[in-house]
Each structure stands twice: as C-alpha cells, then as structure tokens.
Amino acid sequence: MDVRAILLLAAMAAGPASAQQVHKCVEGGKTSYQSAPCANSVPQKTWDATPQYDTYENQLRLERIRQDMRQRDQRQSYQASSGGGVRGVVVSQYKEPDRCQAAKDHRDAVYRAAGIKRSFELSRQMDDKVYAACK
C-alpha cells in the first residue's frame, strides 16, 4: 500500500473531536462539573459539550477580556488601598512618572532640534520611546 494512502487514512481516522457529555452534580452542597456520571446522586443537568477550536477571533476576544479584567483588578486594588472610591484625587496611570516625563522632555528637545522638517521615522521613533516609558 502506498505511504500517501496510509497517511490519508490516518488523517481521516483522526477527524474532529467528538462531543462529550458534561454532568452537573451536587453533593453535600457542593457543585461539580464532570465528564463521568455522578457517583452518589442523579445529575441535576447533563448536556453535550463540543470542543471549541481556537481561532484568531477567539484569541483576540480572550485577550480583550483579559485586559478588561486586569484594568478592573487594578481599579479595585487602588480603591481598596485608598479606603474606598476616589475623592477628587488625580492619580497618574504611569508606573514611573519621572521616567515618562523624561521621555517626553527628550522627545520635545529632539523635535526642537529637528525643526518642522522632521521625518516621519524620527517622529515614530520618538513617540514609540515615549509610549514605552509611559505605558
């Protein structure tokens, strides 16, 4: 038998992952989700779960969710450390405000030296340095 035919058969046999059953079990007041049936009780709910394939769109969506969660956690930790909500206090978003301001001052000095005929590359390079210092 040809090697290509064997590989083709192996690829077809692998195929997509099939759905699995999920069982919601409540035992002793604790809820668990498992692929095996409940040991000591009847499952409260059973359903088929098909695996989701990791697409580029899903990765972007998950990254946006992670960023939102990090921002929320930062706000909550700040509010907890300040004794509640913000009351007329201006807080810098920068980790090192001195480093950020130094990068902005350096960019301004370079822009003054280059004049109005500065190149896009120079502007981009200086803005990237400021962004890296201030993020």
HELIX and SHEET records of a PDB file:
HELIX    1   1 VAL A    3  ALA A   14  1                                  12    
HELIX    2   2 TYR A   56  SER A   81  1                                  26    
HELIX    3   3 PRO A   97  ALA A  114  1                                  18    
HELIX    4   4 GLY A  115  LYS A  117  5                                   3    
HELIX    5   5 PHE A  120  CYS A  134  1                                  15    
SHEET    1   A 3 LYS A  30  GLN A  34  0                                        
SHEET    2   A 3 GLN A  20  GLU A  27 -1                                        
SHEET    3   A 3 LYS A  45  ALA A  49 -1                                        
END                                                                             
